Amino acid sequence: MERTLERLAKFRNLSEAYLSSYRHGTPAFIRVLPTDRCNLKCAYCWQHNNASADMTIDSFRAYLKKAKELHVGLITFLGGEPMIWSPLCEALALCTERHVMTDLTTNGTLLTSATVEELGRSGLDYLNISVDGTTANEVTCKNSIFRSDLMGALKEARTKHHMHTRINSVIYNNNYEAIQTLMEFSRKWDMQLSLWFIVPPLDPAQRPDKDIYFSVADEPLLRDIVSDILEKKQAGYPIIDPDSYFENIFRFIRREKFWDCNYPTRYGWINVTPTGRIRSCTKKMDELDFRFLDLDLESLGRLRSILKEKVRTCNIDCYSNCAYDSYFYTHNKGELIKKVLRRLKVT
């Protein structure tokens, strides 16, 4: 009963955050990046800096207070790898106390029966586990979901703590057989699956010496992949990304401009770095001249103008599913309602 009342309070707060976003332009969501460090080094990833310092729990308390002042309804914890940040569960519990919904994305390496239980007790609402294959390879080592002990713990956390789990996976050249295995796995366990086509980093110097990116020459392969994914979605596999994300991959590799990143809008996420400054995008390692603690309605307007200008230069090079999906659901409210209802059904 206590967990049910907590979730009702969080949903009420999130609803009020949406209304405030409409009426006043306040952010309904923020992303907290408590550390830029990571215990993996996946070939396609450029979202880590192992020389950086971590956020302190006292700083997080201040950011949470500011988030409440801005009527934030959902805080996502990202990195780096947020589970190497030692105060994580304390921060989650603080959010629960303030009726702020929480979402955590992890590479899964530190997930055990004990840590899953600790996350659940802290009030974590949504756990997103990045999984790219069944075994480790030279591109990625993210395969934690296939550990025999983990699924039982996640199933128990869903029942006991109402903690919902989702799998996030990337599609790159030569890993689609592993993705097919993941799709079967997600269907077996009734676990939502989000799929993302990887894209090269904006800085050519950060690109790995591996043939993992798709190009126009890969259109026949991509057509087979897209056809298979859409058939499985039609058959009831719990793949949550809209059909158009997969259908439009051909427009992306031809470098067409056909969608707009939501970061500059009131629906867009605000990213808070370990130092408390704003990052223009989680795919970049920059820090803007904005401190989260200084944000108010006037500075939010200036920030969104800067983000809008930055998006002009990178949107055509990006096909991140989180950014695309946000754009899609903003412009397709009926599909958004269906997605929310499906998510409520499984939680």
C-alpha positions, -999 to +999 in steps of 0.1 A: +000+000+000+028+024+009+045+019-025+012+024-043+006+057-025+041+068-033+036+061-070+003+080-070+020+110-054+047+108-081+022+106-109+003+135-095+035+155-093+044+146-129+010+156-141+014+190-124+049+193-140+033+188-175+007+214-168+034+239-156+054+231-187+024+241-208+015+272-188+048+286-178+075+269-199+091+252-169+110+219-176+089+188-168+121+166-169+158+170-161+187+146-166+212+145-138+247+133-148+263+127-114+295+113-129+311+113-163+332+083-154+324+048-168+337+013-160+334+003-197+347+017-229+323+007-257+337+014-292+307+035-303+304+056-271+319+091-265+299+099-233+326+094-207+355+112-191+373+091-165+394+121-154+364+141-142+352+146-106+318+134-094+288+154-081+286+155-043+254+145-025+251+179-010+252+194-045+225+170-055+203+181-026+206+217-039+198+206-075+167+186-063+155+217-044+159+238-075+141+211-096+111+213-073+111+251-076+110+246-114+082+221-111+102+192-124+083+159-124+109+133-135+147+131-130+167+107-151+201+096-139+227+091-166+265+092-170+290+080-176+279+051-156+256+064-127+259+032-107+295+039-099+284+071-081+282+059-045+254+083-033+230+070-060+205+052-038+205+081-013+197+105-041+169+082-054+154+081-019+156+119-016+136+121-049+110+096-036+106+118-004+099+148-027+075+128-049+098+131-080+097+102-103+131+086-111+146+069-141+180+053-143+200+042-173+229+018-166+253-005-185+242-032-160+276-044-150+270-036-113+235-050-112+231-079-087+202-093-067+215-070-038+218-038-059+185-044-076+168-047-042+186-015-030+174+004-060+139-008-054+139+001-017+152+036-027+120+041-048+135+039-083+106+039-108+122+030-141+154+010-147+168+011-182+195-015-188+218-011-218+223-045-235+239-049-269+244-087-272+245-120-255+283-120-251+311-095-248+331-085-279+355-059-291+327-034-296+307-037-264+306-057-232+270-049-223+253-083-218+243-083-181+207-092-187+217-127-196+231-135-162+211-163-146+205-145-113+194-111-126+160-118-141+146-133-109+157-102-090+142-078-116+109-098-116+108-096-078+115-058-079+086-053-103+062-071-079+076-058-046+087-023-055+067-015-087+101-009-104+097-013-141+127-025-163+134-017-199+162-029-222+181-004-243+200-018-273+220-004-301+220-017-337+253-016-355+268-033-385+273-070-377+252-074-345+217-079-357+217-116-348+223-106-312+195-080-315+171-108-327+180-128-296+173-097-275+139-093-291+130-129-283+142-123-248+122-092-243+090-109-255+096-139-232+100-117-201+074-091-212+101-064-209+100-033-231+128-029-256+141+003-271+164+000-302+188+027-315+208+028-347+243+040-337+258+070-355+293+083-357+304+110-332+305+145-344+343+147-339+360+124-365+389+119-340+366+100-317+355+075-343+368+039-336+388+021-362+359-004-367+334-009-394+303-005-373+284+024-388+257+021-415+259+040-448+240+042-481+258+010-492+241-009-464+205-002-476+197-038-486+208-050-451+189-022-434+158-030-454+159-065-441+165-053-405+137-027-406+113-052-422+121-078-394+116-052-366+083-039-379+070-075-384+079-083-348+062-051-336+031-060-355+032-095-339+033-080-304+069-078-295+074-050-268+095-027-290+086+008-279+101+030-306+077+043-333+077+026-367+089+058-383+121+057-364+131+026-382+115+035-416+133+068-417+168+054-412+172+056-450+165+093-450+191+097-423+219+079-441+211+100-472+216+131-449+181+145-453+167+170-429+134+156-418+130+160-380+138+185-353+155+176-320+133+186-290+161+198-268+153+235-274+116+232-266+098+231-232+094+194-237+132+190-240+154+176-213+178+198-193+211+181-186+229+188-153+266+179-152+286+168-122+297+205-118+261+217-118+263+234-152+241+226-182+252+203-210+237+210-244+232+173-251+241+140-234+259+130-265+283+159-261+308+166-233+303+203-232+293+227-204+273+258-212+276+291-193+245+282-173+244+269-137+214+248-130+209+266-096+206+299-114+178+289-138+146+308-138+119+316-164+140+343-180+173+323-182+153+292-194+143+313-224+179+323-231+191+287-226+165+274-251+176+299-277+212+287-274+201+251-276+181+259-307+211+273-324+233+243-314+207+219-328+209+236-362+245+223-365+241+187-352+205+176-360+214+162-394+242+142-379+222+127-351+197+098-351+194+092-314+162+073-307+155+092-274+157+125-293+137+113-323+111+095-301+106+127-281+101+147-314+077+120-327+054+118-297+053+156-293+038+157-328+017+125-325-003+129-292-025+099-299+005+076-301+019+092-269-013+083-251-011+047-263+025+045-252+017+058-217-012+034-213+010+005-224+037+015-199+011+019-171-002-016-179+031-033-174+039-013-142 
